[in-house]
Amino acid sequence: MLKKWLSGLFGASEKATGSASAAEPVEYQGYQIISEPDGEGGQYRVSGWIRRAGPEGELQEHRFERSDMVPGREACDQLMVSKAQRFIDEVGEAMFKAR
């Protein structure tokens, strides 16, 4: 019981192993940012998706992954959104072009 209470206190109430469920999308300049962190060793890796409707209405998406590790899910979601917003500002629609 003490372990459950402490894990809830420090933001580790979800298991931080494997892929966590996707957070609610955040709208930013016509893009949707969806945090979907990967759990590793009790922490969360910043990752998710950046999506938008293309010129002909087709869904365009970019897998967004960073090396940052964060101990709590909520903090990870917030970091994902801020990093994705910066990425959108810097790269824009070029992220959807074939490499």
WOUR-V561489 format. One record per pair of residues at least 12 apart in sequence whose ideal C-beta (glycine too) atoms are under 8 Angstrom apart, sorted by the first residue. I is the first residue (numbers start at 0). J is the second residue. D is the distance in whole Angstrom. If there is no record, write none. Layout:
((I & J & D) (I & J & D))
This chain:
((9 & 70 & 7) (9 & 71 & 7) (10 & 70 & 6) (10 & 71 & 3) (10 & 72 & 6) (10 & 73 & 6) (10 & 74 & 7) (11 & 41 & 6) (11 & 70 & 7) (11 & 71 & 7) (13 & 38 & 8) (13 & 72 & 6) (14 & 38 & 6) (15 & 38 & 4) (15 & 39 & 7) (15 & 40 & 7) (15 & 41 & 5) (15 & 42 & 6) (15 & 43 & 6) (15 & 72 & 8) (16 & 38 & 4) (16 & 39 & 7) (16 & 41 & 8) (17 & 37 & 7) (17 & 38 & 6) (18 & 35 & 7) (18 & 36 & 8) (18 & 37 & 5) (18 & 38 & 7) (19 & 35 & 7) (19 & 36 & 5) (19 & 37 & 7) (19 & 38 & 6) (19 & 43 & 7) (19 & 72 & 6) (20 & 35 & 7) (21 & 33 & 5) (21 & 34 & 7) (21 & 35 & 4) (21 & 47 & 7) (21 & 48 & 8) (22 & 34 & 4) (22 & 35 & 7) (22 & 47 & 8) (22 & 76 & 5) (22 & 79 & 8) (24 & 50 & 8) (25 & 80 & 5) (27 & 80 & 8) (27 & 83 & 7) (27 & 84 & 5) (27 & 87 & 6) (28 & 87 & 6) (29 & 51 & 6) (30 & 49 & 6) (30 & 50 & 7) (30 & 51 & 5) (30 & 83 & 8) (30 & 87 & 6) (31 & 48 & 8) (31 & 49 & 7) (31 & 50 & 5) (31 & 51 & 7) (32 & 47 & 7) (32 & 48 & 8) (32 & 49 & 6) (32 & 63 & 8) (32 & 79 & 7) (32 & 80 & 5) (32 & 83 & 4) (32 & 84 & 7) (32 & 87 & 8) (33 & 47 & 5) (33 & 48 & 4) (33 & 49 & 8) (33 & 50 & 7) (34 & 46 & 8) (34 & 47 & 4) (34 & 75 & 7) (34 & 76 & 4) (34 & 79 & 4) (34 & 80 & 7) (35 & 47 & 4) (35 & 48 & 7) (36 & 69 & 8) (36 & 72 & 7) (36 & 75 & 5) (36 & 76 & 7) (36 & 79 & 7) (39 & 68 & 7) (41 & 70 & 7) (42 & 68 & 4) (42 & 69 & 6) (42 & 70 & 5) (43 & 68 & 7) (43 & 69 & 5) (43 & 70 & 8) (43 & 71 & 7) (43 & 72 & 6) (43 & 75 & 4) (44 & 64 & 7) (44 & 65 & 7) (44 & 66 & 7) (44 & 67 & 7) (44 & 68 & 6) (44 & 75 & 8) (45 & 64 & 7) (45 & 65 & 4) (45 & 66 & 8) (45 & 67 & 4) (45 & 68 & 8) (45 & 69 & 7) (45 & 75 & 6) (45 & 78 & 5) (45 & 79 & 5) (45 & 82 & 6) (46 & 62 & 8) (46 & 63 & 6) (46 & 64 & 4) (46 & 65 & 7) (46 & 79 & 7) (47 & 63 & 5) (47 & 79 & 5) (47 & 83 & 7) (48 & 60 & 5) (48 & 61 & 7) (48 & 62 & 6) (48 & 63 & 6) (49 & 61 & 5) (49 & 63 & 5) (49 & 83 & 6) (49 & 86 & 7) (49 & 87 & 7) (49 & 94 & 7) (51 & 95 & 8) (53 & 95 & 7) (59 & 95 & 4) (60 & 95 & 8) (61 & 94 & 5) (61 & 95 & 6) (63 & 79 & 7) (63 & 82 & 8) (63 & 83 & 6) (63 & 86 & 7) (65 & 79 & 8) (65 & 82 & 6) (67 & 82 & 8))
